[in-house]
Amino acid sequence: MTQGSSPLSQPPDVDATETVKRKRLEGELFGLEGQLRKFDRIRDRLSVAGQDAPAFYRQLLARRAELVAALKSSRSESMPTHPVGPPTPLARLGTPLLSQPIAPAEFDSALGGFGIGSSGFVQLGLLSENVNVLAHGKYPSSGQIETVPGGTPGEVLFSGRPVVGPDEVSVDQYDPTINYFWLRTWKYLIPFPPPSGLSRLTYRFDVAATMSLFSQAEGQVMAFVSLGETPQLLTGTDVTVNIDGGWPLIADLSQPAQFYNGHYGYIVGNVTVQRSFMVSNGRVPGVAVVLGAVVALSMQSDVSLSFGAPGFSSLSILAENWVGRVAYSYEPQPVNEP
């Protein structure tokens, strides 16, 4: 807020403070669970280093229990409080939102007017910077996830080179724990047109993630989407992000994928977001979207988030193959007469 300005003169913004903390914990949990599933790979290196592999496994289990407890507490404290509509029938979830039936206009005597069903797109602008978290730990680390200029509306390009030292270490100092984390998030606040009467707003979009990698590392790369919803946008009031939209990408850097050989190439993923909530007559609802990229590494790791030319990593919001758009539909709801 600028000096001397009133909160009521400020446009609504996005508050993602708690969700960023939660995603940092989730990222650590995913990395840890990946190591537990493939512990044989770590066990051999621990044995060569003369370390106690069973003791290290117990350490991983203990840390997993701590993370699960912390995340359970975090989720219970950050549930949305606005009224939601009934769940979308499962038979309709796979159908593009704009291809689904629209309720015809119907006069509502309690409303004193017509309830009109509608559907369409809203167009996004450029994503805004949100939070940038750098790694720290026992060994020196450097680099960050960097936003690259030139992304189109609804798309963010990023690059960077997260690195963890040291360059040299004795065999008995080997520590495979994935506990160096870089995280960067971008935000967007999406207003929707007001409905003609009490209606269920359903919105839908896809998040596509591409990690362009050149890697000599033990660790993971991840991407996530989180949401906040409000049935009425108000000036001077931030929309709290407290809904998990999913992880379009979680990948082990040491494991080959379709376009990645375990050291360089591209890893891609996507997730579909579709949710509904109730909106009253004439109010402008809003959805806050936070996109995030995470790099989680162990010691002596080096990752570049660009490969080839231009080869940048990216996150995109799209609807029905249009980047930078979100599809929506309004379904009028009956108003009970007094």
N, C-alpha and C positions, 0 to 999 in steps of 0.2 A: 504494500500500500504506500502511495506517495505521501509526503508530509502534508498535513492539513486536509487530506481527503477524508470523506465520510465512508464507512463500510457500505452504506446503502448505494453509493455511487460506483462500487466495484462489481464487475461481472462475477458470476459464480465461478469457482475454480475446483480443482481436484485435490483431495486430501488422501494420499496413499501411504502415510507414515507407517501405520501398523501392518499393512499388507506387504510392504517391502521387508520389514523385519521377519514376517512369517515366511516369505519366499526365500529369504536367506537361510532360515532353518530347514525348510523343505529341500533346498538344494543340497545342503549338507547331508540330510537324511537319504536322499536318492543316491548320492555318491557312496555313502557308507553301505547301503543295502546292496549296491552293485559289487562292492568289495566282498561282502559276506557271501553273495551268491557264487562268486568266482574266487574263493579264498585259496584254492589250490595253486593259483598263479603266484599269489603273494607268499604262500607258505614256503615254496621252494626258495624264493629269494631270502626270506627270513632265516631259513636253515643254513644257507650259504653264509649269511652274515653272522652265524652263531647265536641267533636270538631265539627266544622262546615263542614259537608260533602259537601254541594254545593260549598263552597269556595274552598275546596281542589280540587274538580272536575274542577273548573275554572282554578286553578293553573296548573293542568295537561294539559288542553286545550291550555293554553298560552305557556307552554313549548313545546308542540307538534308543534305549529306554528313556534317557534324559530328553532326547529330541521329541519322541512321541508324546511324552507328558507335556512338554512345553507347547507343542502344536495343538494338542487337545485343549489346553487352557486358552490358547490364543483364539481358536475357532469359536469356542463357546462365548467369548466376550465380544465378538465382532459380527454377529448375525444381523442381516437387514431387518429393519423394523417397519417398513412400509407395507401396505396390504398387497398381496400377490394374487394373481388370478389363478383359476384352476389349471392344472398341468395340461400341456398340449397333448392330445391323443397320440399314442406311439405310432399309429398308422400314418400320421401326417408329418412326423419328424424328418423323414427322408425326402419330402417333397419341397421344392423351392417355395419360399414363403409367398412370393408374388403369383405362384401358380395355384395357390389354395383358394377355395371359395370365399367370396366377400359377402357379408350379410347385406341384404337390401335395405334401403331406407324405410324406416317404420316410425309412425307417429307415436310418441309416448305422452300420454295425458299428464302423467306426474311431472314429466320434464317440461311440458308445455311446448314441445317442438319435436323435430325429427331426430332420431338417432341414426346416424349415417355411417355405415361401414366403409373403410377405405384401405388402400395399400399403396406402397410406393417406396422410393429411395430417399435417403438424405445423403447429401454430399459432404465429405470430410475436407478439412483443410490440412495444413501441415501439422504433424505431431510436434508437441512441445517437449523440451527437456524436463526431466523430473529429478531423479536421484542417480548419483554416481558413487559407487562403493569400491574402494581399493583394498587389495589384499594386504595382510600383515601377518607376521608370525616369527618363528625362531630364526629362519633363514631369510636373507634379503630377497625382496620381491620388487618388481618394477612393471611398468606398463599400465594400460587401462583400456577399457572398451570405449572407443572414440566414435562419436557421431560424424558421419561423412556427409557434407553438403550435397544437395542435388536430388534428394528423394522426392518423389511425386506425392501429392496429397494422399494420405492414408498409408504411406510407406516410409520406413526409416532405413537408411543404409548405415552400416557401422563397420569398423575395422579395429585394429589395435594389436598389440603383441604382449600379452601377459607372460611374465617370466618369473620363475622361482629358482634361487640358487641352492647351495653354493656350486661353483664350478667343479670343485673336487671335494671328496669326503671319504673317510676311511670306511671300509666294509661294515664294521660294527656300528656305524652311525646311520645305517639305512633305516628310513622311516617311511613306509608307504601310505601313511594317513593322508587322506584328501582333506586338508584343512586350510587351504589358501583360496580365497573367494574374491572374484571380481563380479560386480553386478551393476548394470545400468538399466534405467527405466525411462520410458517416454509416455506421455499422457495425452489424452484427448477427451473433451467434453462434448457430447453429442445431444443437441436439443432436437425434439421432434415436434411436428405441428400439433396444435391442441385439438382434441376431439370435440365433436358437436354435443356429446352427452357422455355420461359415465360409460367408459369403455375399457376393455382389456387390450392393452398395448402388447403386441408380440414383436420382438425385433430379432434379427438374425444376421450374422456375418461369419465369415471364415477368417482365421489367422494363419497365414503361410509363413513359415520360417525356413531360412536357408543359412547354414553355417558354411562359409568358405574357409578351408583350413589347410595350414601347413604345420604339422605337429610332431614334436618329439616329447611326448608327455604321458604321464599317468594321471588320469582324471576324466572329467566329463564337461560337455557343453550342453546348455539347456536354454529353453525359451519358454516364457509363460505369458498368460493374459489374465488380468484380474479386472473386476467390474464394480461399479457403484451405481445405484439406481435411486431416482427421486421422482415422485409423481408431480412435483412442481419445482421448477428452478426459481430460485430467489436471489436477487442481487445481494452481494455481501455474504452469501452463505456457500461454503464449500460442500461438494458432494463427496461423502466418505466412501472409499473403495474397500469393500468388505466381502466380496463374492469371488470365489475361485472360478475362473473361466476355463482352466485347463492348461496343460503343458503340450504345446504343439511339437516340441522336440526335446528329447532326453537321449544323449548319445555318449557312449564310452569311447574315449579318444583312441584307445588301443585296439578297438574292434573294427574290422572292415565293414563297410556298408555298400550299397549299390553303386554309389559314385565316389566312394572314399576307400582307400586301400589300407587304412590304419595309420597313415602318415600325411597324406595330402589328398585333396579332392573336395567334394561337396556333400553335406548331409542335409536332407530336407525333411520337413514334417508339416503337419497342419492340424487344426482342430476347428470344429464348428461350434459356435455359441448361439443358442436360441433360448430366450427367456421371455416371460410375460409378467406384467403387473398392472394393477388397476390405476386408471387416470380419470379424474373428474372433469366435468364440462368446462371447456375454455382454458384449462391449465396447460402449461408447456412443460412436459416431462423431460427428463434428461438422463443420459447414461454416461458415466465416466468409464473410460477404458485406459488401462495401464498395460503397456507391453514391456517385457523385460527380457534381457539376455544375461546369462550367467556362465562364467567360466570357473570351474573348480579343479584345482590342481594339487598334486603332492610335490615334495621337494624335487629339485633338479628337473623341472619341466619348462618347456618353451613352446608357446602356441602363437601362431600368427592367424588372425581372423580375416585374412584375404589371401586368395590363391589365384594366380593367373591375372589376366587383364580384362576388365577392371577387377572382377573377382571379389567384390565386397560381400560381406554378410548382410542379411536383410530380414526385416519383419514387415508384413503387409496386412492390412485390413481390406477385405473385399467381400462383395456380395454378388452372387450369380455371375462370377468371372469379371466383375467390374472392380478394379482396385480403387479404393477411396470412397466406396459407397457402403451404406448399411440399409438393408431392407426392413420395412416395418409394415404392420397391419393393425387396424383397429376393428374390434368386434364390439358393437354396442351391447350394453348390459341393461336389463330392465330395472327401472327405478320403482321401488315400492311406494305406493301412494300412502299418505298419512291416514 
